[in-house]
Amino acid sequence: MSGLFLGEIVLPGVKSSVPLARRCVADILTAAGHEDVADVRLVTSELITNAVAHTASSRPGGLVAVKVAAVGAEMAYIEVLDEGAATVPRARTAGADDCGGRGLQIVEMFAVAWGVRDGGLGRRVVWAEMSTKADASACAGEGAMRAV
């Protein structure tokens, strides 16, 4: 984990965990003095949704964990640990009629950087570095994916 550790939440691998994770991450960052956490909330939603939809975390008893860190006063680092899958997360181009498949495109749009790494014991970590500077528009397509 990069930066000053601020908090962690472990949740069941179910859809109803998505809004709870989003709210908790925002509350942790706001309590630490970060000014604009809207983009972080969005990216957290996408990462947790992917973990619940595409990994073993969705099995009965499955879990997903979110770690939050501050990288200075205007940057946040989010990690989502899932229970693994046969595929590696990657952004893809969804068709105009597709109902899904845009989550990691959204992460790429809003994150300064993001990536995937081995979480050990078959688990995986998907992480994102996000700006929390007030009035900063991170939606500039700058997000670079790095496998670590």
Wavefront OBJ file of the C-alpha trace (Angstrom):
o trace
v 0.000 0.000 0.000
v 1.246 3.407 -0.959
v 0.909 6.398 1.377
v -0.346 6.945 4.923
v -2.814 4.192 5.885
v -6.189 5.694 6.869
v -8.561 2.740 7.113
v -9.849 -0.583 5.892
v -13.259 -2.149 5.559
v -14.035 -5.814 4.896
v -17.451 -6.572 3.422
v -19.419 -9.534 2.086
v -18.988 -10.040 -1.657
v -22.546 -8.960 -2.454
v -24.033 -6.080 -4.475
v -25.370 -4.336 -1.369
v -21.766 -3.855 -0.185
v -21.073 -1.417 -3.045
v -22.842 1.665 -1.591
v -21.502 0.902 1.890
v -17.921 0.723 0.600
v -18.389 3.930 -1.381
v -19.751 5.769 1.669
v -17.064 4.449 4.041
v -14.204 5.395 1.721
v -15.628 8.898 1.311
v -16.097 9.272 5.081
v -12.543 8.094 5.807
v -11.027 10.538 3.317
v -13.232 13.431 4.404
v -12.303 12.836 8.060
v -8.637 12.961 7.013
v -9.165 16.398 5.427
v -9.496 15.531 1.746
v -11.662 18.119 0.013
v -13.192 16.462 -3.052
v -13.944 12.748 -2.843
v -16.636 12.481 -5.544
v -14.337 10.830 -8.086
v -12.989 8.467 -5.424
v -16.554 7.420 -4.590
v -17.212 6.632 -8.260
v -14.009 4.634 -8.727
v -14.598 2.743 -5.465
v -18.054 1.777 -6.746
v -16.623 0.477 -9.999
v -13.852 -1.532 -8.330
v -16.147 -3.115 -5.735
v -18.799 -3.845 -8.370
v -16.185 -5.632 -10.485
v -14.953 -7.649 -7.503
v -18.501 -8.721 -6.648
v -19.480 -9.471 -10.259
v -16.352 -11.149 -11.607
v -14.433 -12.868 -8.796
v -14.728 -15.646 -6.248
v -15.676 -12.958 -3.711
v -19.274 -13.391 -4.934
v -19.450 -16.993 -3.730
v -21.321 -17.688 -0.472
v -19.137 -16.477 2.385
v -16.927 -14.495 -0.018
v -15.406 -11.206 1.057
v -13.987 -8.060 -0.473
v -11.700 -5.620 1.360
v -11.039 -1.944 0.690
v -7.958 -0.162 2.027
v -7.658 3.619 1.967
v -4.487 5.685 2.190
v -3.546 9.338 1.781
v -0.740 10.201 -0.599
v -0.211 13.763 0.545
v -3.026 16.222 1.164
v -4.558 16.014 -2.322
v -4.157 12.391 -3.387
v -5.806 9.159 -2.235
v -4.823 5.557 -2.831
v -7.534 2.866 -2.848
v -6.977 -0.884 -2.913
v -9.697 -3.465 -3.450
v -8.722 -7.007 -2.481
v -10.896 -9.769 -3.912
v -10.757 -13.548 -3.729
v -9.438 -13.961 -7.257
v -10.629 -15.015 -10.685
v -9.328 -16.842 -13.737
v -9.074 -13.576 -15.684
v -7.105 -10.376 -15.085
v -9.040 -7.100 -14.956
v -8.527 -4.940 -18.010
v -10.405 -2.084 -19.587
v -12.386 -3.121 -22.624
v -14.454 -1.333 -25.201
v -18.123 -1.984 -24.628
v -20.525 -1.848 -27.529
v -23.212 0.812 -27.702
v -25.890 -1.751 -26.812
v -23.943 -3.386 -23.950
v -25.439 -2.877 -20.491
v -22.056 -3.157 -18.785
v -18.368 -3.435 -19.458
v -17.420 0.188 -18.899
v -16.246 0.027 -15.280
v -12.515 -0.014 -15.877
v -12.887 2.599 -18.627
v -14.406 4.819 -15.944
v -11.524 4.002 -13.597
v -9.057 4.940 -16.365
v -10.870 8.236 -16.926
v -10.858 9.331 -13.285
v -7.728 7.774 -11.789
v -4.291 9.325 -12.003
v -3.017 5.736 -12.183
v -4.421 2.275 -11.547
v -3.235 -1.284 -11.707
v -3.545 -4.895 -10.693
v -1.247 -7.011 -8.532
v -1.200 -10.411 -6.889
v -2.807 -10.391 -3.448
v -1.386 -13.779 -2.425
v -3.271 -17.022 -1.794
v -5.119 -16.687 -5.110
v -6.404 -13.212 -4.286
v -5.980 -10.099 -6.364
v -5.593 -6.391 -5.632
v -6.913 -3.706 -7.961
v -5.729 -0.261 -6.927
v -6.239 3.341 -7.977
v -4.535 6.626 -7.186
v -6.985 9.509 -7.194
v -6.828 13.283 -6.904
v -8.850 14.760 -4.037
v -7.954 18.360 -4.773
v -11.002 20.622 -4.661
v -12.325 21.571 -8.107
v -9.802 19.338 -9.871
v -11.169 17.478 -12.843
v -9.444 14.114 -12.896
v -11.602 13.131 -15.866
v -8.936 13.802 -18.443
v -8.221 10.281 -19.577
v -4.864 10.349 -17.779
v -5.307 7.101 -15.854
v -2.508 4.732 -16.734
v -2.774 1.047 -15.901
v 0.257 -0.517 -14.273
v 0.592 -4.144 -13.263
v 2.687 -4.308 -10.136
l 1 2 3 4 5 6 7 8 9 10 11 12 13 14 15 16 17 18 19 20 21 22 23 24 25 26 27 28 29 30 31 32 33 34 35 36 37 38 39 40 41 42 43 44 45 46 47 48 49 50 51 52 53 54 55 56 57 58 59 60 61 62 63 64 65 66 67 68 69 70 71 72 73 74 75 76 77 78 79 80 81 82 83 84 85 86 87 88 89 90 91 92 93 94 95 96 97 98 99 100 101 102 103 104 105 106 107 108 109 110 111 112 113 114 115 116 117 118 119 120 121 122 123 124 125 126 127 128 129 130 131 132 133 134 135 136 137 138 139 140 141 142 143 144 145 146 147 148
